[in-house]
Amino acid sequence: MNLETLGPDCGVDDIIAAIERDGACIIRDALSAETLAGLDVELMPLIDRTQPSGDEWAGRKTKRTGGLVAQSPAVRPVVLHPLVLGAAKAVLGPFTERIQLNLTQIITILPGQAAQPLHRDRFVWGGRGSGFEGAGGLPRRIEPQFNAIFALTDFTSENGATTVAPGSHRWDFDGSEADRQAQPAECVQAEMPRGSVILYTGSVIHAGSENRSSGPRIGMNITYSLAWLRQEENQFLSCPPDVAKDLDPELADLLGYTMGNFALGFCTSPDFDEPASRAPETVLGRQYRVPTPA
């Protein structure tokens, strides 16, 4: 049992077929050598400055480096990767008018890091079910999140390649299988070469694996969510208006500098000469645009 690996010339329909079946898939060579070189130049100094996490959940031998849109211009086109963004919109679109950028984070698993607890990412929106493998605060039929981890090093079984339980997104995890835990025989590791990406939903069980090698496993986690949910990473603090105003408008929209839906996300200026409420785009010097369906 392995995750399906698609080529860089695959289509969104190919990705969705694999996601519907397994909850995850791999795209080989998703990033070019030129893109990887640019990411290395900008991200490695950020990783070097990042201290390992301070708790067992995040990993005491794992570095988590966030705020990537503001800190790394090379990351910005990756957030807008056509295949990944197209798949995110296809998965999340049935539940929202817009999607948003949920999280940007380099995950550096250092040698000696133990395996992370298995979990569903959707649990961040509240607890329902058993532990980290429950449904979170939303009904199972609503998929809140779509995720990508781009391999900045090779992902191997020795260095902590992501563990996934294929098909676990289809379990009745807010009902009769709320307490079901993934067994080792139900899990696979997403082994893939540098430049590849694993795509997976917020409902599939997964985790970072033990790093038994002598070098780090470095992945760049870019995740998207329904625009009517709170973002896991606060993008307005991570990428404030003075930075966001110079971004590609599509990227600024993904950060949340636009209306999430009718009457969702307007802002009010403390300047009484301004209108009582206005669309967030105007803070960046842009005109409001009617939301287009995800």
N, C-alpha and C positions, 0 to 999 in steps of 0.2 A: 504494500500500500504506500503510494507516494502522491504528493501533490502534483497536479498537472503543471507542466512547464510549457509555456507558449513562447513563440518567437517574437522579436520586436515588430514584425510586420502583421501581427494578429490584429483583429478588430475588437471593438467593444463587445459585440455579440459573443465572440469566443470567450472573452473574460467573464461575461455574465453567465454563460452556460456552466463554466467551471465553478463560479461563486455560488450559483444556485445549488449545485450538486454537493460541493465540498466545503463551502464557506471561505475558501482561500485558493489562490493559485500563484504561480511564479511567472514573471515575464523575464526572459533572458535578454541581456544587452539593452536594457531600458535606457541606460545613460551612455553617452558616447565617451570615448577616451578624453576628448577635449573638455567635456563637462566635468568628468571625474577629476581631471587635473586642476581645474578651476576651484572645485569644491575642496580639494586637498589644501590648496594654498590658503583659502579663507577659513576653513573649519579647524584645521589642526591646531592653530594657535588658541582657538576657543576651547578646544578639548584640553589642551595643556593647562589652561588656567582654571579648569573646572575641577573641583574636589569631588571625591567619591561620595555617594549618597550616605545619609546618616541613619538609615533604618534598614531592617531586614527586607521589607517589601520592595523598596526601590533598589536594594542591593548595596551592601557595604563595600563591595569591590566593583561597583558599576558607577560610571560617570554619566550624568544626564545634563546635557547642554541645550538650553532652550532659547527662545527669542530669536530664532534664526532669520526671519524675514528682515528685521531691522539691522542685524549684525552682518549679514552675508548676502550681497547682491547676487552671488552665484546660485543661491538657494531659490531665488524668486522664480525663475523659469521652471524649476523642478516642481514647485507648488502648482504651476499651470500646465504640467505635463499632459499633453492632449489625451493620451490613452487612459491615464490614471484619473484625470478629472472627468473625462467622459464616462468612465465606469462608475465613479462616485455619484455623478448626477443620475445615472441609470438606476443605481441601487437605492438612492435616497429620494429621488424625485417623486415617487408615488406618495410620499408623506409630507411634502413641503413645496412651497413655491421657490425657495432659494436654499442653497446649501452654504455652509460657512467653513472657514479654516478652523479646525478645532485645536490642533496641537502641532508644534514643530519642535523636534527634539532629537539630538544626536545621542544614541545609546551606545556607550562604550563599555563592553563587558570585559573586565580585566581577568588575567589568569587567576584561578583560584576561586572565582565567584561561583557559588552554588546555584542550583536551578531555582528560578523564580516560581512562586506558587501559580498553579494553573488558574486562569480566570477568564471572564468575559469583560471586555472593556466597557460595556454598557452599564456595568454595576456602578460607575461613577455618578449616575443620575438617580441614585437612591437604591435602597436595599429591598429586594423581594426574592424569596428563594433562599437557598443555603449558601452563605459565604460569598466568595468572589465569583462563583460559578452560577449564581442566580440570574434573574431577568433584569434586575435593576428596577427603577420606578416606573417603567413603561410596559405596556402589554407586549407580549412576545411578537405579535404580528407586526409591530412597528420596529423597523430597523433604524436605529438612531445614528449609526456611525459607519464610516468606511475608511479603511486604513491602508497605508503603504509603508513598508520599510525598505529603503534602498540600501543595498549592500555596498559599503565603502571599503570593506575588505571582503575576501571570500568568507562565506558562511559555511562552516563544516560541522560535522557531528562532534568534533573535538573542541571547537572554540566557542560553542554556544549558539549554534544556529537555532532559530526560533522553533519551538515545539508547537504543533497544531493537532487538534483532534478533528479530523475531517468529518463533516456531517453533523457536528455537535450543535450547529446553528439551527438544525431542524428538530432537535429534541424538544419535548414538551416541558421546557425549563421554567415556565411559570405555572405549571400544573402538576401532573402526575410524576414528572421527572425533575421536580424542583431541587431535589437532593442528590440527583445523579452526578457522580464524579467521573471524569474521564480516566480510564485505566491505561496503563502503559501500552497494552496491545492495541488500543484505539488511537494512539498518537504516532505522528511522524515528525521528523525534523526537516525544516525547509533549507536543505543544503543548496547553495547556489553560488556562482562566481561573482566577483566584484563587478558592479555595474548592473546587476539584476535587481529585481524588486519583487517582494512578496506582497500581494494584495489580500486583504481579509476583512470580514465584517466585524462589527462590534458585538456580534452574537456568537461567534465561534470561539471555543475554548482554545487558549494558547498560552505561551509563556516563554520568557528567555530561558535558555538551557545552561547547564553547567559549562564553564570554560575550563577544560582540562589541558589546554594547550599552553604554549609559552608566550603567546602574543595576544593582543586585544582583538575582540570582534567588534567592529564599528558599523553601526547601521543608522540611517537617518529616517526617523519616524515622522511622516507627514500624514495627519489624519483630518477627516472632514466630518461634519455632523449637520443635523437638521438646524436650520437658521433660527428656529424658535426655542432652541435649547441653549442653556448657558455653556459657553466654551470651557473646555478643560484648562486651556492656557488662556489667560486674560489677554486678548490681542490688543486691546486699547492701551494697556499699560506696557505690554511687550513691544508694541509698535505704535507710538503716540502720533498724533496728527502731524507734527512737524516733520516726521519721517514719512508717514503714509501719503502726504500730499504729493510726493514726487514719484509714487509708485504707479505702475500700470493700473488703470481704472478697474480692470477685472480682478486684479490681486487685491486692491483696496476694498472692493466689494466683498471679496471672500473674507477679509479680515473683520468685516462687520460695519464698514463705513458706508452703509446703505440701509434702506428699509428692509427688514426681514420679511415683511408682509404688510398688508394694509394696517396702518396705525401701530406698527411694531418697530420701535427703534428710533423714533424721532428724538430730537434734542431741543432743549430750551436754553437760550443764551442768558447769562446774567446781565447783559447789556440791554437796558430797557428801550434802546433805540432800535433793537432788532425785533423781528416777529416773535410772537410768544413761543412758537414751535417751528421747527424746520427739519428738513431731511439731513442726515449726517453728511451726505456728499458735499453740502454747501460749506461745511467747516473746512473742507479740503480745497475749496474754490471751484467745485464742479457743480453742474446742474443736476437736479434730481432726475433719475430715469425710472420709468415704470418697471417694476420687477418682471423679468421674463422667467417662465417656468423652468425649474431645474431640469 
